């Protein structure tokens, strides 16, 4: 169920439990999070307040972000010859000099 969620004492207790279980990966490496509590609540809600499931899902999420270097992706630099080898969909550079690439999906495949 999406939408607003009322957070009472039980939900805050479950969030605290999740935060304690994830103390070994705290602080969370997510540059987009508002707070550790906010991110924890999001995963608890997604897992219908099941703490072990939310813990595993959040651990997987944090591992994926780390493996993919998501916190640094916007600061990456690209080889200047990158566009020459990826002509299809290349449309120039942004203000920081990074290549801009997009593809328009075929309406037949939608």
Rosetta silent file (secondary structure, phi, psi, omega in degrees, C-alpha in Angstrom):
SEQUENCE: XXXXXXXXXXXXXXXXXXXXXXXXXXXXXXXXXXXXXXXXXXXXXXXXXXXXXXXXXXXXXXXXXXXXXXXXXXXXXXXXXXXXXXXXXXXXXXXXXXXXXXXXXXXXXX
SCORE:     score description
SCORE:     0.000 S_00000001
   1 L     0.000  128.655  178.525    0.000    0.000    0.000 S_00000001
   2 L  -104.288  169.811  179.501    1.444    3.368   -0.949 S_00000001
   3 L   109.813 -166.555 -177.567    0.621    6.792    0.339 S_00000001
   4 L   -62.549  146.743 -179.575    0.646    8.360    3.768 S_00000001
   5 L  -135.826  124.059  177.986    1.533    6.128    6.686 S_00000001
   6 L   -79.503  129.451 -178.044    0.818    6.972   10.312 S_00000001
   7 L  -109.422  114.173  178.782    3.819    6.304   12.515 S_00000001
   8 L  -109.168 -164.448 -178.826    3.077    5.487   16.131 S_00000001
   9 H   -60.111  -41.422 -179.797    5.036    4.043   19.009 S_00000001
  10 H   -61.696  -45.447 -178.515    5.092    0.524   17.528 S_00000001
  11 H   -65.734  -39.451  177.711    6.501    1.767   14.227 S_00000001
  12 H   -66.588  -36.425  176.756    9.171    3.880   15.941 S_00000001
  13 H   -64.501  -42.287  177.747   10.130    0.867   18.051 S_00000001
  14 H   -65.157  -37.559  178.138   10.493   -1.271   14.906 S_00000001
  15 H   -64.529  -43.822  178.152   12.594    1.457   13.283 S_00000001
  16 H   -62.060  -38.886  177.391   14.881    1.567   16.329 S_00000001
  17 H   -62.723  -44.548  179.094   15.221   -2.212   16.180 S_00000001
  18 H   -62.633  -44.155  179.239   16.158   -2.031   12.502 S_00000001
  19 H   -60.691  -38.855  178.024   18.685    0.737   13.161 S_00000001
  20 H   -66.468  -40.610 -179.961   20.297   -1.370   15.904 S_00000001
  21 H   -66.693  -24.777 -178.182   20.477   -4.405   13.622 S_00000001
  22 L  -103.855   17.817 -177.834   22.186   -2.275   10.971 S_00000001
  23 H   -58.631  -29.633 -178.576   24.651   -0.574   13.320 S_00000001
  24 H   -70.656  -15.964  177.941   27.542   -2.299   11.509 S_00000001
  25 H  -115.518   15.703 -179.690   26.734   -0.395    8.284 S_00000001
  26 L   -92.976  139.913    0.836   25.875    2.915    9.912 S_00000001
  27 L   -75.925  149.001 -178.914   26.015    5.645    8.759 S_00000001
  28 L   -63.544  134.102  177.379   24.248    4.539    5.608 S_00000001
  29 L   -86.386   79.834  178.685   26.193    5.337    2.441 S_00000001
  30 L  -145.228  103.200 -176.399   23.377    6.997    0.536 S_00000001
  31 L   -67.533  -12.457 -178.475   23.925   10.599   -0.505 S_00000001
  32 L   -97.724   -5.095 -176.315   20.201   10.986   -1.299 S_00000001
  33 L   -72.319  150.218  174.456   18.791    9.963    2.074 S_00000001
  34 L   -79.901  -46.955  176.753   17.103   12.495    4.300 S_00000001
  35 L  -159.827  165.514  176.877   18.129   10.598    7.425 S_00000001
  36 H   -61.948  -37.892  179.048   18.886    7.044    8.519 S_00000001
  37 H   -64.497  -44.339  179.652   15.456    6.928   10.152 S_00000001
  38 H   -59.563  -47.343 -179.905   13.707    8.058    6.987 S_00000001
  39 H   -63.856  -40.328  178.595   15.465    5.423    4.884 S_00000001
  40 H   -62.727  -44.562  177.981   14.747    2.757    7.512 S_00000001
  41 H   -59.869  -40.471 -179.593   11.053    3.654    7.586 S_00000001
  42 H   -58.935  -43.528 -179.230   10.889    3.394    3.796 S_00000001
  43 H   -74.567  -33.984  175.985   12.213   -0.163    3.865 S_00000001
  44 H   -64.697  -42.952  178.787   10.051   -1.147    6.843 S_00000001
  45 H   -63.948  -42.930 -179.951    6.942    0.109    5.057 S_00000001
  46 H   -61.757  -31.571 -178.636    7.958   -1.717    1.870 S_00000001
  47 L  -101.178   19.272  177.143    8.315   -4.938    3.872 S_00000001
  48 L    52.391   44.170  173.430    5.070   -4.394    5.830 S_00000001
  49 L    68.820   18.232  176.095    6.954   -3.800    9.099 S_00000001
  50 L   -86.918  106.180 -173.581    8.837   -7.108    8.948 S_00000001
  51 H   -62.076  -48.369  179.665   12.188   -6.131   10.492 S_00000001
  52 H   -59.792  -39.498  178.778   14.287   -9.109    9.249 S_00000001
  53 H   -67.873  -41.532  178.602   13.018   -8.643    5.684 S_00000001
  54 H   -64.653  -38.382  178.115   13.574   -4.867    5.819 S_00000001
  55 H   -61.507  -48.358 -178.538   17.085   -5.454    7.164 S_00000001
  56 H   -64.103  -42.375 -179.865   17.990   -7.808    4.333 S_00000001
  57 H   -63.916  -42.068 -179.791   16.460   -5.547    1.700 S_00000001
  58 H   -69.236  -39.176  175.629   18.268   -2.483    3.073 S_00000001
  59 H   -61.207  -44.121  178.459   21.593   -4.365    3.301 S_00000001
  60 H   -61.934  -42.053  179.177   21.183   -5.444   -0.341 S_00000001
  61 H   -61.542  -47.756 -179.252   20.347   -1.867   -1.338 S_00000001
  62 H   -65.513  -38.631  177.843   23.391   -0.437    0.446 S_00000001
  63 H   -64.200  -43.122  178.962   25.678   -3.120   -1.024 S_00000001
  64 H   -61.952  -44.853  179.243   24.362   -2.376   -4.527 S_00000001
  65 H   -59.784  -40.382 -179.927   24.914    1.386   -4.053 S_00000001
  66 H   -68.315  -47.378 -179.416   28.464    0.711   -2.912 S_00000001
  67 H   -60.610  -38.938 -177.598   29.249   -1.740   -5.736 S_00000001
  68 L   -89.059   -0.169 -179.484   27.858    0.627   -8.364 S_00000001
  69 L    53.081   46.061 -175.130   29.499    3.685   -6.739 S_00000001
  70 L   -65.238  -29.543  179.869   26.176    5.498   -6.794 S_00000001
  71 L   -70.335  -17.989 -176.839   27.282    8.267   -4.410 S_00000001
  72 L  -113.701    0.624 -171.274   29.998    9.320   -6.881 S_00000001
  73 H   -59.705  -33.472 -178.842   28.338    8.661  -10.230 S_00000001
  74 H   -78.953  -10.944  179.060   27.621   12.332  -10.937 S_00000001
  75 H  -102.498    3.181 -179.616   31.262   13.255  -10.286 S_00000001
  76 L   -70.169  148.464  174.711   32.735   10.681  -12.672 S_00000001
  77 L  -109.976  155.039 -177.502   34.729   11.873  -15.644 S_00000001
  78 L  -120.943  148.644  176.378   34.679   10.263  -19.058 S_00000001
  79 L   -60.341  133.784 -178.705   37.351    9.827  -21.671 S_00000001
  80 L   -58.115  -23.730  179.862   36.954   12.582  -24.306 S_00000001
  81 L   -85.746   -1.284  179.176   36.794    9.956  -27.081 S_00000001
  82 H   -49.020  -49.481 -179.051   33.790    8.272  -25.429 S_00000001
  83 H   -61.046  -30.817 -178.687   31.282    9.989  -27.777 S_00000001
  84 H   -65.607  -28.028 -177.898   33.214    8.877  -30.866 S_00000001
  85 H   -97.351   -6.159 -179.178   32.652    5.250  -29.965 S_00000001
  86 L  -134.237   60.765 -173.840   29.030    5.658  -28.858 S_00000001
  87 L   -67.003  -42.242 -177.994   27.532    7.817  -31.576 S_00000001
  88 L   -62.502  113.600  177.244   23.994    6.432  -31.406 S_00000001
  89 L    93.805   -7.594  179.075   22.189    8.504  -28.814 S_00000001
  90 E   -77.189  132.195 -175.290   25.050   10.886  -28.023 S_00000001
  91 E  -130.903   19.275  177.219   23.784   14.461  -27.865 S_00000001
  92 E   118.197 -157.016 -176.672   26.628   16.602  -26.522 S_00000001
  93 E  -126.626  151.767  173.839   27.949   17.514  -23.113 S_00000001
  94 L   -83.720 -176.112 -175.766   26.424   18.948  -19.963 S_00000001
  95 L   -64.310  -23.375  179.142   27.821   22.060  -18.210 S_00000001
  96 L   -92.286    2.917  177.353   30.379   19.945  -16.344 S_00000001
  97 L    87.501    9.441  178.992   31.644   18.362  -19.585 S_00000001
  98 L   -84.592  144.117  179.634   30.027   14.956  -19.082 S_00000001
  99 E   -66.337  141.364  176.695   28.547   13.240  -22.141 S_00000001
 100 E  -106.761  126.159 -175.286   24.771   13.388  -22.450 S_00000001
 101 E  -136.111  131.037  171.405   23.198   10.242  -23.853 S_00000001
 102 L  -149.641  155.528  177.096   19.577    9.252  -24.245 S_00000001
 103 L  -125.521  140.078  176.767   17.599    6.907  -26.364 S_00000001
 104 L   -93.094  124.499 -179.030   14.060    7.287  -27.488 S_00000001
 105 L   -68.196  144.605  177.077   12.147    4.059  -27.037 S_00000001
 106 L   -72.056  130.664  179.298   10.467    2.630  -30.076 S_00000001
 107 H   -61.432  -23.911 -179.906    6.669    3.009  -29.828 S_00000001
 108 H   -67.694  -29.957 -176.470    6.389   -0.520  -31.241 S_00000001
 109 H   -88.662   -3.225 -177.730    8.095   -1.973  -28.176 S_00000001
 110 L   -89.588    0.000    0.000    5.898   -0.139  -25.650 S_00000001
